[in-house]
Amino acid sequence: MKIRRISTKLVLAVLAAVVLPFGGFAIYVDQYVSWRSLEAVKQAVLSLVTDLTREIDEELANDRRLLELWAAEPRAGKALALEPEGGWGVDETLRLSQERLKNRSNRSARHEATLAFDRYVAHAKSFELILLIDAEGRLVVSNSRSSDGEPLPEALLRRAFEWDFSSEEWFVESRRSGRAQIDQHLSALVGSDLQKPEDDRTDAFHFGFARAVGGGEGVLFGLVNWRSVHDLLQAPLMKEYFRGMVPEDVVPSPYAWIWGVDADTILAHHDPNLIGSRVSGEAIGLTSMVEDARSGKPGEAGLFREYEFKGVRKNAAFKRCRMPVDGGFGWYVGVGINNDDIYAATAELTEVLYKGTAAVLLVGVLWMMVIARRTTIPIHALQEHTQRVAAGDLDARIQVTSHDELGELGDAFNRMTHDLEENRAALIKAEKAAAWREMARQIAHDIKNPLTPIKLSLDLLRRARLDERADFDAILERTMGLMDRQVLHLREIATDFYEFTGGRKPRPEALDVAEFVGELIVLHQAWADSRGIEIEARLGEERVWADPGKLRRVLTNLISNAFQAMTEGGRLEIVSSLVSGGEGRPSLVRIEFIDSGTGLTPDVRERLFEPYFTTRSEGTGLGLAIAKRVMEEMDGAIDLEPREDAEGTRAWVEVPIPAVEEGA
């Protein structure tokens, strides 16, 4: 496998030098053309939204000017001048819409006004109703026919003539300031007479303008169907503008929409079901677009941040229509296009480039594989011999068959293995000598410490005898006691080194944990009482398979360490429990020693089991190192760690249970 990886790396290295420039060029072209396409589309949608906004403003301005012209005609004033009881009513309007009253001699002022309103509607096409309302808010004259020349429904006319307009906001405003306008709404006046919501909700919405007539004696109100604005969004030119960006059989995706003055409510959209929805609402969730529109500069077109709608990434531009103070409604017009259309041409070019790259890559791989196989055979041989050297075989030699660079490499390898063979023998000898020197130094240091007080005590005893001191016997007794203690310490040092170097082989036997640990507690009870340490044992009925002497030495070391780490009045808990040894291993008995001492720092914990490491001023520093070796010999474990629940240390050993009990 390693030989194969070497060949693969060589092939890849050569291919990288050949193929990467071509692939990099393909990626560069892809990124550059994509960026240029995106920038071009952004400018295009900015231009389109600017043109569309201007068309909408002009359409609204035209409707507003027409109503102002009609309000200024004398017919409206004459119609208002007639008394209500002699006025034009529903029946007369219906009769006019049906018969047209061709006899001009019978026409009244309101008769003439009705015919004029019919002509206005037929001419303008966008107006659905034109109403002349007196100062009391009562309808005086209405158009009798729609823009296509059909008579208006009787129900609509009766509702209009019975309607009280005096409470309408636009009526009050137009009488106060001379003019008013109504934003997009569902007209309660029209109701469902001219609506077709089952086909398209667009016809259900209207907007309107109102102008004072006759110096405030009445109001001329024009109700405009929303279709007149909505149709401007469906101009075929918008899609044709992007025809060259997509394949011939694909229809470009650009479409336009209108939001309300709050930059959030959808007033017009190619999907009628979205009309009236909030852009920032849960159903759409495009709060970023609302923020972009509201932060746009007045009178300037702006770009939305790229967004995603119904799983499709898009780019779009927006511009605000004229504000109400300028005769508009402050609507936000947007034009968007799918990213798939933006990058369609780039995708085609990228596909061609990547196919070319793949073809070059395939040819290059085949050719490089042939070259690599012939080139890497000497390297494969070097790899095999290197693995032999790594495994310890310093007799490995490469057969050199060429005099080129690879042949020189083989010669160098052979010289290296010869030198390594000689150096290894010298190194082993040096390491053994260094180890013995270090061991001798440590033993000499540890033996010297007890010998010094022995020598001083003997000198003191000799002077006391020569001086024939009266307390000679006391000095003799004290000196003998000191020498006895130091001899015991020397014996302990010898025992530690003996155990550290391997000692005797363990002779395990089944031990009762409670009984075995209990004996150790009894042996240490006097020491605990002298230091005011409380011992609490919670031992079960577990049995372990261990050498009694070696295990006793390990546990004694842990108890001594715990006592020395605690101040007066400490507490030591000894707990036993059964734990799993892991998959394929026997169960273990864990014996824990939990003290309330000073605890362990991270630095100390890392070096606990190093030989000769100790935090106390006395001792050889081999206790825990010996304990770790003993536990490993018995297939157990040992560790010390800081307590998590309080200050102190948690030390534990894990000892195997007898094989008979494990099988049971």
N, C-alpha and C positions, 0 to 999 in steps of 0.2 A: 504493500500500500504506500509506503514512504517513497519507493522508487517511482511509482506512478504519479505521486504528488509532485516530485521533482520535475518529471516530464511535463506535467500539466502547467506548472508555474513557468517553465521555460517557454512553452507554447504561448501562454497568455502574455508573457512579457513581450515576445516578438509581435504578437497580434496587436498588442496595445500600441506599439510604435507604428503599426501599419494602418490599423482600423480606426483608432481613436480620432485622428484628425478628420477623417471622413465623417464619422459619427458626430463629432463635435460640430462640424459644419452643418450637418442636418439639424442638430438641436438649435444651433444659432439661427439658422434660417427659420425654423419653426417659431422660436421665440420672437425674432425680429418681425417677421410677417404678421404674427398674431398681434404684436403690439401695434404695428402700423394699422392693421385692420380695425382694432379696437378704437384707436384714436380717430380714424376716419369715420367710424360709425357714430362715435360721440359727437363729432362735429355735425354729422348728418341729422341726428335726432335733435340737436340744439337748433338747427336751421328749421327742421320740420315743425317743432313745437312753437317756434317763433312765428312761422307763417300761419299755423293753425290758430294760435291765440289771436293774431291780427284778424283773421277771417271771422272768428267768433265775435270779437269786439265790433267789427264792422257790421255784422249781422244784427247785433243788438242795437247799435247806433242807428241803423237804417229803420228798424222797427220803431225805435223811439222817435225818430224824426217824422215818420209817417203819421204816428198818432198825434204828434204836435201839429202837423199840417191839417189833419182832419179836425182837430179841436179848434183850430182857428177859422174854419169855414163858417159862413153865416147860417147854414142849415141847422147846425147844432143849437145856436142861440135862438133861432126862430122856433124850433121844436120845444125848447124849454119855456118859451113865452106863453104857450097855450095853457089854459086852465086844466087842472087834472081831470075834471068831469068831462071835459071835451077832448081828452087826450087819446092817445093811441094805445090800445090794449092788446091782450093776448090774441083775441079773436081776429082783430083787424090785421095783426102781424101774420097770423096763420093764413088768413085769406089772401093777403098780399103775396106770401110765399108760394101760394098755390095758383093764384089767378094773374098776378103781376099787374092788375088794374091798368090796362093800356090807355084808358081814357084820361088824359092829362088834366082835363078840367076838374076832375073829382079829387085830385091829389091835394092833400093838406101838407103843412110843413113837416109833420112827423112822418107822413107818407113819403115825402121826398127824402127825409133823413134815413128812413129804413132802406129805401132803394140805394141811397148813396153808400150805406154801411155794407150792403150786399156787394156793391162794386168794389169797395175797399178790400173786403175779405177775398174776393175773387182775384183782385190784383196782387195783393201782398202774399197770398198763399200760406203764410206762417200764422196769421191770426185765426183763431177759432171763434171767438166772440168779440163783438164791439158793442159796448153798452153805454148809453147816455143816461145818467142818473141825476135827478134834481137835488136841490139842497137838503131835502128831507130824507134822502137816502132811498128814494123810490125809483125803480127803473121806468124811464120814459120811452126810450126807443132802443131796439136791438136789431142786429142783422137777422134776417129771416132765413138765410141760406148759408150753407157751408162753402168752403173755398172751391169745392168741385161742383157747385151749383145745385146740390141736393137740398131740399127743405129741411130745416132743423126739426128735430123731434118735438112733438107737442109738449111732452113731459118736461123737456129742458126749458122751453119758453115759459111754461106756466110757473116752474120753479123760479126762473129769473125774475118774472114780473111780480111774484109774491115775496121775493127776498128783501130783507131789510138790510141795506148796505150802510146805514148810518153808523154802525158799530165796527165796521171793518177798519183796520189800522191804516190801510192805504187810502181809504176814503177820507178819513180825518186828516191825514198828512197832506194829501193833495189839496184839500180845501184850505189848510193852514199855510202851506208853502207853495202851492201851485202845481206840484208834481209829486209823484211817488212811484215806487216800483215794488214788485213782489218777486222774491227769489223762487227757485224751483219748489213745487209743492204738489200735493194731491188735491185738486180743486173740489171742494164740497158742492160748489155751484153746478159744475158739469156732472158730477156723480159718475155713473157708469154708462151714460147715454152714448158717449163717443169713445169709450175705452175698450180695448181688446186685450186684457191682461193674459188671456189664455194663449195668445200668440206672441206678444211682445209687450213688456211693461212700459216701454218708452212712451206710448200714446197716453198712458194714465197720468203723466206729469205735465205741468204747465208752469209758466211764469208770466208776469204781466206788467203793464205800465198804466199809469193814471195821470190825466192832465185836467186842470181846472178849466171850465168853459164859462163864457159870459161873465167874466169878472167875479167868479166864485159862486155863480148861481147854480152851477151843476158841475159834474165830473164826467169826463169821457174815459172809459176804461177799456183797454184792449187785452184780451187773454190769449197768450201765444202757446201753441202746442210745443212741448219739449222736442218733438220730432225735428223741428226746424234746426235746432242746435245739434242734436244727436247725429243727423245725417251728415253734418260737416266732418264728423270723426270717421266716417266710413268711406272717405274719398279713395278711389282706386289708385290715385297717384302715390299714396303713401307706400303701398306694397310694391308698386312698380319701381319706386325709387331704389329698392334693394334687390331687384330681380337679378342683377348680375352677380350677386354674392352667393347664390344658392344654385343647385342643379336645375335644369330646365323643367323637370317634372315635379319640382317642389315649390309650394306657395310660400313666399316670405312671411315671416311671423309678425312684423310690426303692427301695432294697434295703438289707439289713443284712448284717453279717458278724461273725465272731468271730476274734480273734487270740489266740495263746497268751500265757502269762505273760511271754514275752520281748518282747512287742509287735512281733513280726516274723513268726512262723509262722502261716499261715492255717489255722484249725480248721474254720470253717464259711463257706460262700459260695454264692451262687446258681449259680455255675459250678463244678460238682463237680471239674472238672479242676484247679482252683487249690488244692484242699485239700492241705495239706502243703507248699505253696510258701512261699518267703520273700519278704516284701514288698520288702525291700531287695536281693533277688537280681537277677541280670542280666535274667531274663525279665520282671520287673515293674518294677524300678528306681525305686520310690517311697520312697527313703531319707528324704525330708523328712517323710513321714507317720509313719515309725517314730520320728524325732526328736521330732515334735510329741506323739505318744502318750506317750513316755517322760518328756517334760518336763511332762506334765499334773499338776495338783494331785490328790492322793489324795482320792477320794470326790466329786470334782466333774467335771461334764461339760465337755468342751472342744471347740474347733473346730480342724479341720485347716486348714492353708493351702490355698488353691485349688490343685488339681492336675489333671493330665491322665492318663487311662488309656485305652489303645486309641484314641487320637485324639479323645477326648471330654473336655471340661473339666467338672469336678465340684466340688461343695462338700459337706463331710461333717462330722459331729460324732462324738465318741467318749466313752466312760466305762468305767472299770474296775470289774469285778465285785469282790465281797468277796475279801479275801486269804485264803490257806490258814489263817492263824491265827484267822480269823473264820468258818471253815467253808466258804469258797469256794475257787475255783481261781485267782483273780487274772487271769481272762481280760479282754481288751479287746473291748468291743462297739462297733461302728461303724454309723452310718446315713448313707448318702450319696444325693445326687440330682444328675442331670445339669443343667448350666447352661441347656441348651435349654429345660428345663421351667421353670426359675426365670424366664427372660426371655420365655417364650412370650406371656404377656398383654401385656407391654411391647412386644414385636415387633409385635403386631397394632395396638396404639395408635399406635406409631411409623409404621407403614405408612400408616395413615389420615392422620396429620399430614403426612408427606412427600408423599403424593399431593396433598393440599390445597395444600402449598407449591409443588409442581410446576405445578399448574393456575394459581395466582396468578402464578408466574414466567412461564409461557407467555403469558398475557394481557398482563402487564407488558412483556415483551420486544417483543411486536408493537406495542403502543402507543408505547413509547419509541423504537422504530426510526422510526416516522413522525415523532415530535417531533424526534428527533435529526437526521434528514435535513433538515428545514426550518430547524433552528437552526444547523447547522454549515456551511452553504454559505458564509457570509462567512469563517468560520474556514478553510475549505478554500482560499479565494482568498488569504488572508493567508499560509497555508503555502506555496503555490506561489511567491508573490513573495518570501518569505523565502529559499526555496531559490535563487532567481535572485540575490538579494543575496549569499548565501553563495558562489555561483559567481563573483562579481566583477562582476555586472551592477548597478551602482548607479543605473541609469536606470529601474529597475523602479518603477512607481507603481500604486497601487490605485485603482480607480474607486469613489468613495464615492457610494452611492445612498440612504443613510438618515442620520438625525440622532440615532440612539440611541447606546448605549454602543459598539456595534460600528462605527458610523460614526465616532465619535471615535477609536476604535482605528485605523481606516484613515487618518485625517488624521495621527495621530501617527506612523504608519509612513512616510507620504510625507515628513513633515518630517525624520524620522530618516535616510532614504536621501539626502535633499538635503544634510544636514549631513555624512553619512559621505563623500559624494563630494568635498566641499570639504576635509574633514579628511585624506582619503587623500592628496591632492596635497601638502598641507603636511607630512604625516608622511614621505612618500617623500623630500622635499627635506631634511627634518631628519635622516633616517637616513643619507642620502648624506654630508651635512656631518659628522655624528658619526663615520662610518666613516673619512672622510679625515683628520679630526682625530686619531683613534686611531692610524691608520697613520703619520701624520706624527710623532706623539709617540714611537711605538716606533722609527721609523727614526732620529729625532734622538737618542734615548737610545743606540741601538746604535752610531751613528757617533761620538757624543761619547766613548764609552769608549776607542777607539783614538787619538783626537785628543789626549786628555789626556797620555799618555806621550810622544807626538811633540812636543808643545809643551814639556814639561819637559826633554826631551832636547836640544831646540834651545837652550833657555835655558842649559843646562849647557855646551853646546858654545860659545855666544857668550862666556860668562864665561871659559872656558878660553882662548879666543883673545885676549881683552882682557888676561888675566893672563899671557899668553905662557907657559902651563904646559908643562913638558917632556913630559908625556904627552898633549899635544894630539892627536897622530896616533892614539893608541889610543882616545881619547874620540871622535874623529871616526869611526873605524871602528865603534865600538860603537853610536854614534848612527845611522849609516847602516844597520847591521844591524837595529836596532830599528825604524827607519822602514820598512825593507823588509818586515819581518814584519807591522807594523801595516797597511801598504798592502795586503798580501795578505789580511789579516783583513777590511779594508773591502771588498775585491773579493768575498770569501766572503759577506759580509752582503748585498751587492748581488745576488749570484747567488741567495741563498736567497729574497730577496723577489721576485725575478724568477720563480723556480720556483713560489713560493707563489701568485703571482697568475696562474698559468697557464703561463708560459714558452712555449717553442716546442712545437708539436704533436709527439707521438711518431712516430718513423719506425721501426716494428718490422722485424725481420729474424730469420731462423732462427739460433739460437745453440746451440752445444754446451755443455751445463751443466758438464761436467768441465773442459773447456778454459777456459771463461769464469771460473769460480770459482777454478780453479787459478792464473790470472794474478793475481787479487786476493790469494790467499794469498801468492804470491811478493812482491807489493808490501808486504805487512804483516809479512813474516817477520822483518825486522830489528827492528821494534817489538816483536813477540812475544818474540824472543830477549832483548831488553834487559829485559823484564819477567819473564823466566823462564816464559813461557806456552807450553804444548804445544798444537800444532794437529794434530788428527786429522781427515782428510777421507775420507768414504766416499761417493764420487760415482759414479753410474751412467752409462749411455750415453744419457740422455734429452736431448732437444732442446726449446728453448722458442722462442716467438714474442714478441719484446720489443725495445724500443729499447735498444741497448747502453749509451748514455751514461746514460740515466735509470735503467736497472736497475743499472748499476755504482754510481751514486750511492746507491741504496737499500741495496745489499748492503754497500757501504763504511760507511754509517751504522750498520748492524747490527753489523759487525765492530768498529768503533770503540767503540760502546756496550758491547759484550761485554768488550773489553780494559780499559775504564775501570771496569767493575764488578768486575773480578777483582784480587786482590792478587798478590803475587809467587808464582810457582809455580802459576798456575791452569791450567785445561784448557778448550779450545774444540773441540767436535765439530761438523763440518759434514757433513750427511747429505742426500742427495737421494732422492726416491721419486716414483712415479707414483700419483696419486689421482684418483678420479672427480669430475667437475664437477657431478654431479647430473643429474636428468632433463632432457633437452633441451639440456644444456650440454656443451661439449667437455671432454676430460680435461685435468688440470692437473699440473704438476710442482711438488712441494713441496720447498723448500730450507730446512733447519732449521739454526739456530745455537744449540747447547746449551752454555752456559758454566757455570762453577762459582763464579760471583760471589755477590754479596750477595742476589740475588733481588729480587722485587717485593712491596711491600705492597699490600693491596686498594685503599687510597686512591690510591696512585701509578698503579696499573694502570688505574683508571677515567679518569685524566686524561692518559694517555700521548700521545694523538693531538690534544690541544688545542694550538692555536697559542700560542707564547710560553711554554709550560710546560716547565720543565727542573728536574732535581734537582741540576745542577752549577752551579758559580759562574761558568762561562763558556759562551758559545754563545748563539744567538738563541732557542732553544726551538722552532725550526721544522723541525728535521730529520725527526722522525717524522710531523709533520703533512704535510710535503712528500712523504715516502715513501708515506703512505696515499693521497694524491691521485694520485701517479704510478701506484701499483698499480691503483687504480680505473680510471684512463685506459686501462690495458693489459688490462682485464677480469680482473685478478688480485685478490689479497687479501694482507693482512699482519696479524700479531697477535703479541703477547708475552704469556707466561703463566709462572707459577712452575713449576719442575720438581716432579714428584710423587715421584721416586725419590731426590732429594738436594737440597741447597741450590743455588740458582742459578736461571737464567732460560732458558726455551725460546722463541726467536724464530723465526718462520717466514714465508716468502712463498710464495704459490702463483701460478705463471705459466702461461698457456695454452701448449699445444704447437702446432706448426704445423698448419694446417688440412689439409694433404696427408697428414700422418702420422695425424691423427685419422680421416680417411676410410679410410685403409688399415687 
